[in-house]
Amino acid sequence: FWGLYAIKPFSSKVEMNLPQGVSIELLKRETQEGVEGAKVTFRLTRPHTAREDIDLGEGREAGKGVYATPAIQFPKEGRWKLQAMIETSEGKGYFEKELNAR
């Protein structure tokens, strides 16, 4: 899966008191074009516990290859991990990025 696709880097800092979504951009590795029509399911988790996991459900397509979570307000400061399961006609891929809520 990751031989065909790439995720464009994005900021890992989020604002604590501001409801916001987090988005990823899925690109075709060979052409760097955005991938449309993927199904992307998101989850937020803390690095050392599953008690605070937040299932964000399926992201919305916000542009060509851009998939966004619903707007949320982070309940606690600190380290979080954004996890995504990405499905295309080529199969499934899993992605994880650490976020810092301040």
Secondary structure, DSSP 8 states (H G I E B T S, - for coil): -TTTEEEE----EE-TTS-B--EEEEEETTT--B--S-EEEEEEEETTEEEEEEEEEE-EEEETTEEE---B--SSSEEEEEEEEEEETTEEEEEEEEEEE-
